[in-house]
Structure formats: structure tokens, C-alpha cells
Amino acid sequence: MAAVRSVHDLHALTLQWHSAASCVELEAFQAWALTMLKPVIAFEGAIWGLDAQTGDAASADADALPLGSVHLHRIAATAIEGYAAWRHGRVALEGGPGQVARVSIADARWQGERHAAVRAHAQRHGLLHSISVRAVDAAASGPQFLMLSRSAQPFNAAESRDLALLAPHLMLAFATRRRLAVAQSHARRRLTASAALVDLHGGIHDPDANFVEMLRREWSDWPGLRLPSSLQGVALRRAGRPWRFVGEQVTADFSPVHDMFLVTARPRHAHDVLTLRERDIAQHYASGMNYRQIAGALALSPATVRSHLRNVFAKLKINDKAQLAVFLQ
């Protein structure tokens, strides 16, 4: 078990987390941050979740929300099955946001039929002793939930105190890292682009200032907390794969980040109707290459290149290479 740490040690750790928000990659941040926590609070496994944004008044109780994104540390993925109900039962008994729930499943208060599901879940997945906390990010990034577990010894009051002090910094550092990822994506695109992180339930997290208004160009009456319904099912089916939505007014690129998407939306351009292959060939042609040169560069036949270029000119309703170059700019 970790020794009791000084306030100086705790402050040093929080400074490391906040400093790393600008340099550790988003997909690696949670694993790295938990590794830094272990010398302070000894644990074997962890579940670190970001709750989905549902936009449903009936889901105002954040403990009942599904997990929009979850990072598992040395815990099997099957532990997530039925996890929302299990977590709700524990946290509802122990306290609200910012209060640490300290649980040893053998304690008398967890006996009886009422908590049978909690006991079964904990025993099945080795979550015999745990401490957990939920914190709400004031900047509307969504509630986060962190649970640390171990099998040998219960967590003590000092460890609960340390988690209560550290968790807000840990979660704020992660929220900062997410916002920086959104800002960096925006900076790499045109000034007219906007970005946000989106979970597989369609919940929108950390949007930049113009993201909602950008999507409202396509869906004028869209409320804004979750993806428009026409995109939600596609996002779930295409989890882990990049894809693009091309609408009447807006084009949105979905890039996988862990179990979420980094979404960059911008006004639709005429060349968005082109496939990736057509766009690649068009860019080569507009740069001055002829059919045979393009065919050699892309391992295609000249006839295939010619066919793709016919499609490009038809889709863009243009007639010559000069017009194509203007479109591609």
C-alpha cells in the first residue's frame, strides 16, 4: 500500500498532469496519467469514463448516464457490461459529485438482495475493493468518473482523501488535453472549419466556439447536444474507422481517437463530391501531369485515369484543367 504523501508530493503530481496536457498525445494521456498516480495511491485496475451527453432531461442525473468514452486499466472489457447500473447503485449510496465512494464488497452494508448485482459484478471482475469519484467539468465537457480497484486490501481514509484532492486536477488536465486536440485540429484546417470530440452515443464534447453553428447550416433546428440523428447510427457502425459526411451545406470528417471521433466540420466545397481516388487523380492532373504520368505514379492504367477524370469533370461541371486547378484550391 502506498505511504501517506505530503501536500508537496500531491502538488508536484498535479503540476505534472497539467503540464503534460500540452505535450502527451490525447490517446496516451489517460494511461500515462494513471501510471503517474500509482506511486501515490496503489491500485491494480482502473475505469476512467467520460459520460455521454444525451440532451435528455430524463438523464439529468449524471450517475445514470451511459459512458460516452471509457479507458480501462488492467480491467477486462467485459467489466463494462452492466457497469452503468452497478456504478449508479454504488455512487447513489456513497455520495454526489466530488465525494469519494470507498467500497469493500464484503462489508455488511453491501449484503442482502438489494446489492446482489453489485456484489456479483465486483466478484466476477476482481473489483473487491475500490474507491471512486465523479467530477463535473464546469466548462461543459461532460462529467467524468474514475474508479480505482485492488483485490488484497481495502482502501483507507488517507487514500480517499488523496483521491478527493487529486481527481479534480486529473480530470481537468484530461479535459484540457481534449480541448487542445480540438484546437489543434481546427488550426490545421481552414479558418472556416470547426471541431469537436464526439462519443459513440453521438454526445458532443469540447466543441469549439463555432461547431454547433456550423452543423446548424445543415440542420437548422438541431438542438446541439448530440449529433443529428442521421449521423448517430453511422458513427456507431463506423467506430474506429475514419469517414466523411457530405451534406447539402456542410462536410464533416470523422477521425477515430481512442473510442471517440475527432470531428472537423466546414462548409461544403464543390470538390467534396469526389471520391478519394478521384481527388487524388485530379490533384495530379491539375499539377501538370498527363494520363501516363499519373497512371505510373498511382499504379493504374491510363484508361482508368482517363475514366476517373471524365467523372471528375462531370461531377464538377467543368471543362478544362485550368478550371480544375481553381476548384482544387
C-alpha positions as CSV (number, residue, x, y, z in Angstrom):
1,M,0.0,0.0,0.0
2,A,1.3,3.5,-0.8
3,A,2.6,5.6,2.0
4,V,0.8,8.8,3.0
5,R,2.1,11.5,0.8
6,S,2.9,15.1,1.6
7,V,1.0,18.1,0.2
8,H,4.1,18.9,-1.7
9,D,4.1,15.5,-3.4
10,L,0.5,15.9,-4.4
11,H,1.0,19.4,-5.8
12,A,4.0,18.1,-7.8
13,L,1.9,15.4,-9.3
14,T,-0.9,17.8,-10.3
15,L,1.6,20.1,-11.9
16,Q,2.9,17.2,-14.0
17,W,-0.6,16.4,-15.2
18,H,-1.4,19.9,-16.1
19,S,2.0,20.5,-17.9
20,A,1.6,17.2,-19.8
21,A,-1.8,18.3,-21.2
22,S,0.1,20.2,-23.9
23,C,2.6,17.5,-24.9
24,V,1.3,14.0,-24.2
25,E,-0.8,12.6,-27.1
26,L,-4.5,12.5,-26.4
27,E,-4.8,8.7,-26.9
28,A,-2.0,8.1,-24.5
29,F,-2.8,10.7,-21.8
30,Q,-5.1,8.6,-19.6
31,A,-2.7,5.6,-19.4
32,W,0.2,7.9,-18.7
33,A,-1.7,9.9,-16.0
34,L,-2.8,6.7,-14.2
35,T,0.8,5.4,-14.2
36,M,1.9,8.6,-12.5
37,L,-0.9,8.2,-9.9
38,K,0.1,4.7,-8.8
39,P,3.0,5.6,-6.5
40,V,0.6,7.9,-4.6
41,I,-2.4,5.5,-4.4
42,A,-1.7,1.8,-5.0
43,F,-4.2,0.2,-7.3
44,E,-4.4,-2.7,-9.7
45,G,-7.1,-1.7,-12.1
46,A,-9.0,1.5,-13.1
47,I,-12.1,2.5,-15.0
48,W,-11.9,6.1,-16.2
49,G,-15.1,7.2,-18.1
50,L,-16.4,10.3,-19.8
51,D,-20.2,10.3,-19.6
52,A,-22.3,10.6,-22.7
53,Q,-24.1,13.9,-23.5
54,T,-27.7,12.8,-24.1
55,G,-29.6,16.1,-24.2
56,D,-32.4,14.2,-22.5
57,A,-34.0,15.9,-19.4
58,A,-34.7,12.5,-18.0
59,S,-31.0,11.8,-17.9
60,A,-30.2,14.9,-15.8
61,D,-28.8,12.6,-13.1
62,A,-25.3,12.1,-14.3
63,D,-24.9,8.9,-12.4
64,A,-27.4,7.3,-14.8
65,L,-25.8,8.4,-18.0
66,P,-24.1,5.9,-20.3
67,L,-20.3,6.0,-20.6
68,G,-19.5,8.0,-23.8
69,S,-15.9,7.1,-23.6
70,V,-14.0,4.7,-21.3
71,H,-10.4,3.9,-20.6
72,L,-9.7,0.5,-18.9
73,H,-6.5,0.0,-17.0
74,R,-5.8,-3.8,-16.3
75,I,-9.6,-4.5,-16.3
76,A,-11.3,-6.7,-18.8
77,A,-13.6,-5.2,-21.3
78,T,-16.4,-7.4,-20.1
79,A,-16.4,-5.4,-16.8
80,I,-18.3,-2.7,-18.7
81,E,-21.3,-4.9,-19.3
82,G,-23.9,-3.9,-16.8
83,Y,-21.5,-1.4,-15.4
84,A,-23.7,1.7,-15.5
85,A,-26.3,0.2,-13.2
86,W,-23.6,-1.2,-10.9
87,R,-21.9,2.2,-10.7
88,H,-25.2,4.0,-10.1
89,G,-26.0,1.8,-7.1
90,R,-22.7,2.4,-5.5
91,V,-22.4,6.1,-6.1
92,A,-26.0,6.8,-5.1
93,L,-25.3,5.2,-1.8
94,E,-22.0,6.9,-1.2
95,G,-22.5,10.5,-2.3
96,G,-22.6,13.0,-5.1
97,P,-20.0,14.8,-7.3
98,G,-16.6,15.3,-5.8
99,Q,-17.3,12.8,-2.9
100,V,-15.2,9.7,-2.8
101,A,-17.1,6.4,-2.6
102,R,-14.9,3.8,-0.7
103,V,-16.2,0.3,-1.0
104,S,-15.2,-3.1,0.2
105,I,-17.6,-5.6,-1.1
106,A,-17.5,-7.8,2.0
107,D,-18.8,-5.1,4.2
108,A,-22.1,-5.7,5.9
109,R,-23.8,-2.7,4.1
110,W,-23.3,-4.5,0.8
111,Q,-25.0,-7.7,1.8
112,G,-28.6,-8.5,1.1
113,E,-30.7,-8.8,-2.1
114,R,-30.7,-5.1,-2.8
115,H,-27.0,-5.1,-3.7
116,A,-26.8,-8.6,-5.1
117,A,-26.0,-7.3,-8.6
118,V,-23.2,-5.1,-7.2
119,R,-21.6,-8.0,-5.3
120,A,-21.8,-10.3,-8.3
121,H,-20.3,-7.8,-10.7
122,A,-17.4,-7.0,-8.2
123,Q,-16.6,-10.6,-7.6
124,R,-16.8,-11.5,-11.3
125,H,-14.3,-8.9,-12.3
126,G,-12.0,-8.7,-9.3
127,L,-13.3,-5.3,-8.1
128,L,-13.4,-6.3,-4.4
129,H,-12.1,-3.1,-3.0
130,S,-12.4,0.2,-4.7
131,I,-12.5,4.0,-4.4
132,S,-14.4,6.1,-7.0
133,V,-15.3,9.7,-7.6
134,R,-17.3,11.7,-10.2
135,A,-16.4,15.2,-11.1
136,V,-18.3,17.6,-13.4
137,D,-16.2,19.8,-15.6
138,A,-17.6,23.3,-15.3
139,A,-16.6,24.0,-19.0
140,A,-19.4,21.7,-20.2
141,S,-17.1,18.8,-21.3
142,G,-19.3,16.3,-19.5
143,P,-19.0,14.5,-16.2
144,Q,-16.0,12.2,-15.7
145,F,-16.0,9.1,-13.5
146,L,-12.8,7.4,-12.1
147,M,-12.7,4.1,-10.1
148,L,-9.6,2.5,-8.7
149,S,-9.6,-1.1,-7.6
150,R,-7.5,-3.7,-5.9
151,S,-8.1,-7.2,-4.6
152,A,-5.9,-7.6,-1.5
153,Q,-6.7,-4.7,1.0
154,P,-9.4,-2.1,1.4
155,F,-8.6,1.5,0.6
156,N,-8.1,3.6,3.7
157,A,-9.3,7.1,4.6
158,A,-5.9,8.7,3.7
159,E,-6.2,7.3,0.2
160,S,-9.7,8.5,-0.1
161,R,-8.6,12.0,0.9
162,D,-5.8,11.9,-1.6
163,L,-8.1,10.9,-4.4
164,A,-10.6,13.7,-3.5
165,L,-7.7,16.2,-3.8
166,L,-6.2,14.8,-6.9
167,A,-9.2,13.8,-9.0
168,P,-10.3,17.3,-10.0
169,H,-6.8,18.1,-11.2
170,L,-6.6,14.8,-13.1
171,M,-9.9,15.2,-14.8
172,L,-9.3,18.9,-15.6
173,A,-5.9,18.0,-17.2
174,F,-7.6,15.4,-19.3
175,A,-10.3,17.9,-20.3
176,T,-7.6,20.4,-21.2
177,R,-5.9,17.8,-23.3
178,R,-9.1,17.1,-25.2
179,R,-9.7,20.8,-25.9
180,L,-6.2,21.2,-27.1
181,A,-6.7,18.3,-29.5
182,V,-9.8,20.1,-30.9
183,A,-8.0,23.4,-31.2
184,Q,-5.0,21.7,-32.9
185,S,-7.3,20.1,-35.4
186,H,-9.0,23.4,-36.1
187,A,-5.6,25.1,-36.6
188,R,-4.6,22.5,-39.2
189,R,-7.7,23.2,-41.3
190,R,-9.1,26.3,-43.0
191,L,-10.2,29.2,-40.8
192,T,-13.8,28.3,-41.7
193,A,-13.6,24.8,-40.1
194,S,-14.8,23.9,-36.6
195,A,-14.1,20.8,-34.5
196,A,-15.3,18.8,-31.5
197,L,-14.9,15.4,-30.0
198,V,-17.9,13.0,-30.4
199,D,-18.6,9.8,-28.4
200,L,-20.3,6.7,-30.0
201,H,-23.6,7.7,-28.5
202,G,-23.5,10.9,-30.5
203,G,-22.7,13.1,-27.5
204,I,-20.6,16.2,-28.3
205,H,-17.7,17.1,-26.1
206,D,-15.3,20.1,-26.1
207,P,-16.7,21.8,-29.2
208,D,-15.0,24.9,-30.4
209,A,-17.0,28.2,-30.5
210,N,-18.4,27.7,-34.0
211,F,-19.1,23.9,-34.1
212,V,-22.8,24.0,-33.3
213,E,-23.5,26.8,-35.6
214,M,-21.6,25.1,-38.4
215,L,-23.8,22.0,-38.2
216,R,-26.9,24.1,-38.0
217,R,-26.1,25.2,-41.5
218,E,-27.2,21.7,-42.5
219,W,-29.8,21.0,-39.7
220,S,-31.3,24.4,-38.8
221,D,-33.5,23.2,-35.9
222,W,-30.8,20.9,-34.4
223,P,-30.6,21.4,-30.5
224,G,-26.9,20.9,-30.4
225,L,-26.0,18.5,-27.5
226,R,-25.8,15.3,-29.6
227,L,-25.0,14.6,-33.3
228,P,-28.0,15.0,-35.6
229,S,-29.9,11.7,-35.6
230,S,-29.0,10.9,-39.2
231,L,-25.3,10.8,-38.1
232,Q,-25.6,8.9,-34.8
233,G,-26.2,5.4,-36.2
234,V,-23.4,5.9,-38.8
235,A,-20.9,6.9,-36.0
236,L,-21.7,3.8,-34.1
237,R,-21.4,1.5,-37.1
238,R,-18.1,3.1,-38.2
239,A,-16.4,3.1,-34.7
240,G,-12.7,3.0,-35.1
241,R,-12.7,3.9,-38.8
242,P,-12.3,7.3,-40.5
243,W,-15.3,8.5,-42.6
244,R,-16.8,11.6,-44.1
245,F,-20.3,13.1,-44.2
246,V,-21.1,15.3,-47.2
247,G,-24.3,17.2,-46.9
248,E,-26.0,19.9,-48.8
249,Q,-24.2,22.7,-46.8
250,V,-21.6,21.0,-44.6
251,T,-18.8,18.5,-44.9
252,A,-17.7,16.7,-41.7
253,D,-14.6,14.5,-41.4
254,F,-14.7,11.8,-38.6
255,S,-11.2,10.7,-37.3
256,P,-11.0,7.9,-34.7
257,V,-9.4,8.9,-31.3
258,H,-9.5,6.0,-28.9
259,D,-13.2,5.2,-28.6
260,M,-14.4,8.6,-29.8
261,F,-14.2,10.7,-33.0
262,L,-12.5,14.0,-33.6
263,V,-14.9,15.7,-35.9
264,T,-13.9,18.6,-38.2
265,A,-16.8,20.3,-39.9
266,R,-16.6,23.0,-42.6
267,P,-18.8,24.5,-45.4
268,R,-19.2,22.0,-48.2
269,H,-17.0,22.6,-51.2
270,A,-17.8,21.6,-54.8
271,H,-15.0,19.0,-54.9
272,D,-16.4,17.2,-51.8
273,V,-18.5,15.1,-54.2
274,L,-15.3,13.5,-55.5
275,T,-14.1,10.1,-54.1
276,L,-10.7,9.9,-52.6
277,R,-9.3,8.3,-55.8
278,E,-10.9,10.9,-58.0
279,R,-9.5,13.7,-55.8
280,D,-6.0,12.2,-55.9
281,I,-6.0,11.9,-59.7
282,A,-7.5,15.4,-60.1
283,Q,-4.7,16.9,-57.9
284,H,-2.0,15.2,-60.0
285,Y,-3.7,16.3,-63.3
286,A,-4.1,19.9,-62.1
287,S,-0.4,20.0,-61.1
288,G,0.5,19.4,-64.7
289,M,0.9,15.6,-65.0
290,N,-0.5,13.8,-68.0
291,Y,-2.5,10.5,-68.1
292,R,0.5,8.2,-68.4
293,Q,2.5,10.0,-65.7
294,I,-0.5,9.8,-63.3
295,A,-1.0,6.1,-64.2
296,G,2.6,5.4,-63.4
297,A,2.5,7.3,-60.1
298,L,-0.6,5.6,-58.9
299,A,-0.1,2.1,-60.4
300,L,-3.2,2.4,-62.6
301,S,-3.8,2.1,-66.4
302,P,-4.0,5.3,-68.5
303,A,-7.6,4.2,-69.4
304,T,-8.5,4.1,-65.8
305,V,-7.0,7.5,-65.1
306,R,-8.9,8.9,-68.2
307,S,-12.2,7.4,-66.9
308,H,-11.8,8.9,-63.4
309,L,-11.0,12.3,-64.9
310,R,-14.2,12.2,-67.0
311,N,-16.1,11.5,-63.8
312,V,-14.3,14.4,-62.1
313,F,-15.2,16.9,-64.9
314,A,-18.8,15.7,-65.0
315,K,-19.3,16.0,-61.2
316,L,-17.7,19.4,-61.0
317,K,-19.4,20.6,-64.2
318,I,-16.1,22.0,-65.7
319,N,-14.4,21.6,-69.0
320,D,-10.6,22.1,-68.7
321,K,-7.6,21.8,-66.4
322,A,-7.5,25.5,-65.5
323,Q,-10.9,25.3,-64.1
324,L,-10.0,22.1,-62.2
325,A,-7.0,23.9,-60.6
326,V,-9.2,26.7,-59.4
327,F,-11.7,24.2,-57.8
328,L,-8.9,22.3,-56.0
329,Q,-7.5,25.4,-54.5
